[in-house]
Amino acid sequence: MNKNNKNSKNVINRLWSFFVSVKLTVFLLLTLAATSIIGTFIPQNQSPAAYISTYGETVYRIFSFIDIFDMYQSWWFRCLLLLLVINIIICSMDKLSSVWKIVFVKNPKFNISRFRNLSLKKEFVTSSATEALLDKYKKDISKNFKYIKVNKTAKGFCLFAEKGRWTRLGVYIVHFSVLLLLLGGLVGSIFGFEGYINITEGETKQIIRLKTAGEVYKLNFGIRCDFFKVSFYDSGAPKEYRSGLTLIEQDKPVLQQDIKVNVPLRYKGINIFQSSYGSVPPRYAALNFLSNESGMQYHEKAEFGQEINLPENSGKLIIKKFTRSSNFMGHNMGEAFLATLILKDKSPVEIILPARFPNFDKMRKGALIISANSPPYYTGLQVTHDPGVWLVYSGFIAMIIGCCITFFMSHQSICLEVTRKGKKNIVMVAGTANKNRLGMKNKINKLAKRFETI
């Protein structure tokens, strides 16, 4: 039994020594940095065909086996983060016990000889009475120091004061913030997702395709695209596109909101962003006719390749095809229907009906002005869920607080000793701080000058 106990203790001690090592911390940080660089140069979550064409089939199989193409979701990357979490926790625990005794001690030990040997001290001589000096010095010091202790001696007194013991915990707040950041990353990696979905106007979908190639995810609610609107600059580039969405849960609308780029919809921890858009290949052309003579408007559906009669018995029209990009005198007219116009007693004419420019046919100066409605659009949405994001936000806040405490605050102690010698008193002012030694030196000099005039 004793041997078993010793063996188990040896194993625990070895594990403790392994995780408490600063070398392990450096190794894990360098490894995570290296893998992050690799993840930057190698595109993540692309299709297998794209990887094979870039790296070849052999390299693709090796990289795929070790999850290089999705490394931030891989088991080994999560293990590295978990090891770093354990390493930080154990390193903090190993040193916290000694700091805890300093911070939370009720009656700190006071050693006058320690202050006498400090280089940060000043001495001066005063003729004021000892009791008067004690009252004045104690009242002055109590303005800036909460803890004050007075020891009377045979020839005078010693006054000890300190503040900022709790600031020694600043570094542990930084450690805690790093833990929150790492845990937030782990939670988001394991339980979060990022996917995409295309929804045509009037359509409702519930299944998204995850960023990881080939995988799908079913949402707890449906997303319906009520409408999609896009506006363009004169150059033809999209100016703004907006989607009207309705979320449907248990066959009932639960939320309705318009979204556009940088204005997402958020519901139950899931974010829906406007990502892209496009038009669905039309099955027919929805045409509009305006008579210049009578002012009448007509509407007609025209199947591709089929001849239709024009209103007011003015001729015939054949829709030949739909194109994503049309050109007129060097200008890109965007999506358009190409048609053949056959007027009475005239030769057939090839015309363009741009969807974005309904008055384009006016230039033909015919009896009818013909225009075509835009084909139905689909909205491309990015759907994300990151349950660890609040841990990450909390980690950033904690890190700012911890860094402010660690770098701008310190644990300060001062000692003021008054010794009676003849008819005069010798006063020694000394102090120490765990950080900012120069600032403490300036404080001792100012205290000595002020006490000398009291």
N, C-alpha and C positions, 0 to 999 in steps of 0.2 A: 504493500500500500504506500509506504514511504517513497519507494522508487517511482511509483506511478504519479504521486503528488509532485515529486521533484521534476519528473519529465514534463508534466503538464505545466508547471511553473516555468520551466526552461522554454517551452514552446511559446507561452504567453509573453515572456520577456523578449524572446527573439522577434515575435510579431510586433511588440511595442517598439523595440529598437528600430525595426524596419520602417514602421510608419511614422516615427518621430523624427526621422532623418531629414535634414534640409536638402541633402543630395537627391532624395526621392522627389521633393517638391520641385527642384530645378529640372530634374529629368522629365517629370510629367508636364511641366510648363513648356519646355523646349519641344517635347513630342507633340503636344497639342498645337503649338505654333507651327511646327513643320507640317502636320497634317492639314491645318487650315490653309497653309500656302498651297499644298497640293490640291486641295479642294477648290482653290481659286483658279488654278491653271487648268484643271480638268473639269469641264462642264459637268454639272450634276443632273441626274434624272433625265437624260436624253434617251432617245429611242435606240435599241440595239443596233439597228442598221447604221445609224450615224456613228456609233462607236466603232463598229467593224470597219466602216470605210476609212476612219481616221487612224485606228491603231492596228487593224488586222485581227483576224479571228482568234489567233493564239493569245495575243496580249489581252484581247477583250475577255476571253474566258478566265484568265488569271486575275485581272482586275475585278471582274464580276464576282469571282469566288471570294475575294477579300473585301467586297463591298466598297471599292474605290469610287464607283459611280453614284453611290448614295451614302457617303461616309458619315455624314452627320446623323444619320438614322441607324448606323451600323452598331452591332453589339460591342465591337472593340472600342469604338469612340465613346460609347456610353460607359464602358468599363474604365476608360482613362479618366473620365469626369468623376466617376464614383470613387476611384482610387484617390484622386485629388481632394475630394470632399473628406474622405476618411483621414487622409494625411493632415489636412488643415485642422480637423477636429482634435486629433490626438496631439499634434504640436501645441495647440492652444491649451489643452488640458494639462500637458506636461509642465507648462510654465505658469499656468493660472494660479496654482496653489500658493506659490510664493508671493505673487502679486496680491492675491486675495487677503493674505495676512497683513499686508501693508495698508491696503485700502480700507478694510473693515475692522481694524483694531480700534477698540474703544479708548484705551489709554496708551498712546504711542510712547515708546521708551525714549528718554531724553538723556543724552550723553554729552555733558559740557565739554569734555576733552576733545571730542570730535570737532566741535565748532572752533575750539581754540587753535587747532592745527590747520584750519582751512586757510586758503590763500585769499578767499573772498571775505575779507574782514577789514574793519576800520576801528581805530581807537582815538579817543579824545578825553580831555580832562575837564571837569566842571566842578564848581564850588557849591552847587545846589544841594539841598538836603536829600538824603537817600529816600525817605518816605514820599517826599514831594515828586522825586523823579519817577518812582514806581507808579504813582497815580497818573502822572502826565504821559509816560511812555505807554502804559497799558491802555489808556483812553485813545491814544493816537493809533496804536497798532490794531486795536479792535475794529477800527473803521474798514480795514482791508483783510483781516484774518479772523475767521470764525473761531478756530480752536486756539486758545491761549492757556498756558500753564505757567505758574510762578512758583519757583523754589527759593525760599529765603536761606541765606547763608550767614555765617558768623560776621562777615564784613560787608554784607550787602544782599543782593538778590540776583537770580537768573530768571529771565523771562523767555519762554519758548513759545513760538507761534508757527502754525502751518496752515496751508490751504491747497486745494486742488489734488487731494489724494486720489479722487475718483478719475482724474485725467489719465492715470496709468492704464485705465481700461480702454482708452481710445483705440489702441492697436487691436484689441479683441473685437471692438465694434467693426473695424475694417475687416478682420477675419470673418466675422459674422456676415458682413455684406457680400464678401466673395462666396461664402456658402450659399447665400440666397440667390446670387447670380447663377452659380453652377446648378443648384437644385431647380431653379426656374428653367434653365436650358434642358435639364434631364426630363422634367415634367412635360415641357413642350415637345421634346423629341419623342417621348413615349406615348403620350396621350393626345397630342395635337395633330393637326393635319392641314394640308394646303392643296386645294384642287381647283378645277376649272369646269365651267359649264356654259354651253351656248343654248339660248332660249329664243325661239322665234316669237314675234308679237302674237299674243293671244294664247301662247302655249304655257303649260305648267310642267315643271320637272322637279324631281326629288333626288335623283342620283347624280353625283358629280364624279369626275375622273380626277384621281389624285395625281399630284406632281410626280410621284413614283410611277414610272411607265407601266401601263397595263392593269393598274388597280383602280377599283371604284369604291365609292362610299355612299351609303344611303343616309340622307338627312332625316331628322325627325319632323320636318315640315316641307311643304312644297313651295316652290318659287314660281310665280306667274309673272310673265312680262306683259303688262297691259298696253304699253306703247313704247316706241323708241323714236327719238328725234335726234337729228344731226344737222348742224349748220356748218357752212364752209366759208373759207376766205375766198377772195377773188381768184387766187392762184389755184383753187381746187383742193387745197389742204383742209382737213377737218378742223373746224374752229372749236366746236363743243359738241359732245354727244351725251344724251341724257336718257335714262331708262326709268319708266314707271313700273315699280315692282309691288306685288302683293304677296305676302307670306300666308300660306294656307295650312292650318293645323286642324286635323280631325274634320276636314271638309268645310271649315269655317275660316274666313279671312281674319287674321289676328293682327296684321300690321301692313300699312300701305305707305310707301315712301318713294320719292324720286331720288335717284342717285346719279352722280356724275363723277368724273375723275377727281380724286381727293375728297369726295364727299360720300363716304360709304354708308351702308345700312348695317346696324348692329342689333343682334337679337340672340339672347340666351348665350352670350359668350362667343357667338359666331359672327364674323365680319364678312360682308359682301361688298366687293369693290367693283367699280366699272373698269373693265380691263381692255376690251376690244369691241369690235362690232363688224358686221358684214351683212350682205344681202343674200337672201335665199334665191337660188336660180328659179325664175318664174316659169310657171306652166303655160301662161298665156299673157297677153298684154292688155291692160285696162286702159282703153283709149278715151280721150275727150275730144269733142268736135265743137267748134264755135263758128257759126255762120256769120260772115261779114255783112251779108245782105239783110238777113232777117233778125240777127242777134240771138237766134235760138242756140241752145246748148244740147249736145247729144252725148251719150255714153255708150260704149260698146266694148265687148270682150272679143279679142281676136286670138285664135289659136295659131301657133307657128305653122307657116306654110299654107294656111288656108285663106282663100280669097273671101273678103267681106265687101258688101256694098256700102258705099259712102252715103251719108244722109243727103236728103234733097236730090237724090238720083244724080249725083255729080260725078260718079265714077266708082272705082274699086281700089282696094288696098290689100297688100299681102305683107304680113310681118315675117321677115326672113329669119332673124335671130336676135339674141340679146348679147350685148358685149359689156364687160366690166369697164372698159376704157375705150372711149371714142375720140377721134381727132378731127378738128375742123380748122383749117387754115393755120395749123401749127399750135392750136390751143387744145388742151385736154378737156373734153366736155364731160368726162366721167361716164357713169353707166348710161347706156342708151339702147334703144331698139332700132334696128336697121330694117327699113321697109321699102317696098316698091309701090309707088303711087301710079295708078292708071286712070287718067282723066279722059273724058269723052273727047274724041277727035284730036287727041294729043298722044305723043309717044310716052312710054313708061319712064318714070323718073325715080332714081334712087334717093331716098331722103333719110335723114337722121332725126330721131326723136329723143333728145337727151332728157333723162328723168329729172335732173336738177334744174332745167331751164324750160318751163312749160310754154314760154312765149317764143321759143327759138324758131318755130315754123312760120312766124309772122314775116320773116325775111323773104319767104317764098312768094308772098303777096298773092296767095290763091284765094278762091272763094271760101274755103274752109281753113281754119287754123287748127292743126292737129297737135295734140300733146299726149304724152303717156305718163301714167302714174308710176311712182317709184315702186320697185318690187319690194316685197315684205322683207324687213330687216330682222336680223337676230342680234341679240346683245350678248357679248362675251363677258362673263363674270368670273372673278377670282373669289373663291370661298375659303376662308381660313379660320382656324380655331387653335388658340394657344392658351391652355389653362395655366401655363407657367408665367404668363406675362406680368401678373401682379407681383410675383416673387421677384422678377427681374427689376421692376420699378422700385419695389421696396429695397432691393439690394443697392440700387443707385443712390437712393436717398440715404440709406445707412452708410454707404461709402463716403458720401460728402460730409456727413456728420462726423464719422470716425476720423477722416483726414483732417478736418478742422480741429478736432480735439487733439489729435496726435501731433500735428505740426505747429499749432498756435497756442496751445495751453500746456501748462506744466505743473508738477507737484513742487511747491515751494515751501521751504522751512527757514525760519530766521531765529537767531538767538541774540538776546541782549543781556550782557553781564555787567553789573555795576559792583565795583569793589571799592570800599572805603579805604583811603590811605591818607592818614593825617586829617587835615581839615578839608580835603578834596576827595572827589570820586573819580575813579578811572572807569570809563564806559567803553565796552567792546561791542560792536555790532557785526555779526557774521551771518552768512546765509548760504543756502545750497538749493539747487534745483536739478531735477532729472533731465531737463532740456533747457536750451537757450541760456548758456552760461554767461554770455556777454550781457544779456538783458538783466540777469540777476546781479551782476557786478554793478551795473548802473543803478539798480534799485538800492543796493547796500550803500553806495556813495550818497544817494539822495537822502536815505534815512539818516545816515550819520550827520549830514549837514543840517537836517531839520532838527534832530535831537540835540545837537550841539547848541542850538539857539533857544531851546526851551528852558 
